[in-house]
Amino acid sequence: MMKENGFRGDEAIGEAACTYFHNIFTETGGAIREDLLSCIPSLITAEDNEILTKGSHLGRTQRIADFLNVVLDFSGGATMPKFMISACSVLLPKVEFPNSFTEYRPISLSNFLNKIISKLDMAKAYDRVSWGFTCIMLRKMGINEMIIDMIWRTMSNNWYSVIINDTRCGFFHSTRGMKQGDPLAPSLFIIRAELLYRVLNNMSHD
């Protein structure tokens, strides 16, 4: 695997893979273009927000399993520990004989608890989603701050390992991007796609 790039042995390949994907999942900085959101109206009503936040008051329900305590803590503002939110990235080849990491697609395997709480070729867009810009857009749409905070704590507390030949390699924190396989990710991605649609629509009418 990738001998042409000088990587030999699982340990060397694992280190190179972690460095490569850590760079992809790391925010590069720079100012957030809030002016792009001028075309986004406030779409969420007070009634909508009331419905959204009702589900977070789970203290009234019966605690039927240990994982419910985790959900309750998260709803109350706690951050989930790393062992619950970390994911392994399995590298799926895009071509028959891959020779570089760009020819693999990382698929994140989120664990059970993280999925419960989260409940075109878009690969590069998924990996490079800005968390800060996403939250600003949710606020612009009128989403309740309590919901935005929960979404932020879910997005921003991501840790990855890369699987090389059935072995977990590395353990690094991401600062941008969304996990493929996370139930929350498609909804947030569609919301961001709404901005692209509105920008293009405005341009077509100018």
N, C-alpha and C positions, 0 to 999 in steps of 0.2 A: 504493500500500500504506500503510494507516494514516494517510492524510492528515488524517482527522478528529481525530487526536491531535496534530497539528502537526508530524509528522515528514515532512520532504521531502528526497529525495535519499538515495542508498545510504549515504553516510557518516554522516548523522544517524541514519538508521534502524539502522545497524550499531552505533553507540555506544549508542543506547537499548536495543537488544536485549541487548548485552553487560552493561549495567548491570542490566537486569531479571533475566536468568538468573544473573548472578553473585550477586545477592541470594537467589535461590531455592536455589542450591547452596552457600550459606554458613551454617555452623552458628551458631545464635543464642545458644549458651551455656546456662548453667543446670545444675543438678545432675542427674546420671543416677539414675533411679529403680531402683536395684538391687533394692529390695524386691519389685518386680514379678516378679522371676525366681525367687521362692520356690517356684513351681509347676513349675519346670523341673528334672527329675532329671538325674543324670549318666548319659548314654546310651551314651557311647563307651567301649569297653573298651580295655585295654592292647594286646590283639591288633589291634583296629581301628586304633589309633594307629600300631602298627608297620607295618601295611600302608600307611597314609597317608604315613608318612615315608620308606618305602623308595623311593618314586618321586623323592624329592628328591636322592638320592645318584647323580646322573647322571655323576659323574666316571669311573665304571667302563665307561661306554658309549663307543663310537667317535664322535669328533667328525666328523660327516659334512657339516656346513655351518656357515657363519659364525654363523647365529642360535643354534646350539646353545651357543656360548660365552656368549651373553647369558643363556640359560636357566641355565647353570651358575653364572654370577656371581650371578644372582638367587637361586638356591637356596642360595648361600653367604652371603647376607645383603646383597648389593649392591642399591642403588636404581637402577631403570631411569632413563635420561636422559629429559628432557622430550620430545625429538623422537620417542621410541618410544611414549610413553604418552599423548601429547596426542590429542585427538579434535575433530572438527568436528561442530557441532550443526546439522543441517538442520531447518528449521522447516516442519512439515507442517500445513496448515490443518485445523482441526476443523470449520469452517463454510464455506459457499460463498463468502462475502465477508467475510473477517476484517478487523477494525478495531483490534485490540489484541493484544498479545503473549499474553494469556491465551487467545486463540482459536487459538493455534498449539501444536503439540506438538513439543518438541525431540527429535530422534532422533540419538543420538551415533554417529558413524562411527569406530569404533576401528580402529587399524591392525593389520596381520597379526601382528607380533611380540607385541603386547599380547594378542591373542586366543589365541595359542599358550600363553602363560604363564598366562593366566587360566583357560584351558580349563574382577468388580467394576470400576470405573475406578481402576486402581492408579497413575495418573500422579503424583498428589501424594505418595503414599506412597513411590514409587520415588525421587522427587527429594529427599525430606527424611529419608531413612534416616540415623540417627546411626551413625557408624563406631565410636565408643567403645562404645556400647551393644551393637552387634553383636558386638564382640570379647569383651565381658564375658559375653554370652550363650553364645558358643562355648566359653568357658572353663568356664562353669557346666555345659555339656553334656559336658565332659570331653575336649574337643579338645586335642591336643598343642600345647604352646606354640610349637613350631617352625612348625606349620601356621598357627596364629593370627598369628604374625609375618609369614608370607608373605602371608596374606590382608590384613593391615593395610597392608603396603607396596604391595599392589596397589590397594586401595581409596583410600588416602590420597594417592596420587601421581597425581592427575587434573588435567589442564589442558584447557581448552576454547577453541575459536574458534566463532563463529556465522557461518554462510554466508547472505549476503544477495545475491540475484541473482547467484549463482555466484562471489561474492567473499568471501574469508575476512576476518572482522572480529574484532578484539580477540584477546586471549590471556590468560586468567585461570585462577586455581587455585581448585578447589572444596574445601570442608571438610565436605561431607556429600553424601548421595545416591549413587545407583548409575547407571552408564551402561546405557541400554537398548541391547542388542546385545552387551554384554560377556558371554561365556559363564559367568563366575563369578556374575553378578548374580542370575539366577533361583534358583540354589541357596541363596544367602544370604537372598534374599527369602522363600523357602519356610520356611527355618529361623526367621526372625522371625515368620512367620505361625503357626508352631507355638505361639509364646507367646500370640498372640491366641486361638487355639483353646483352649488350656489355661485361660486366664483366664476365658473365656466358659463353658467346661465346669464350672469350679469354681463360678462364680456360679449356674449352673443347678441345682447340687446343694446350695446353701446355703439 
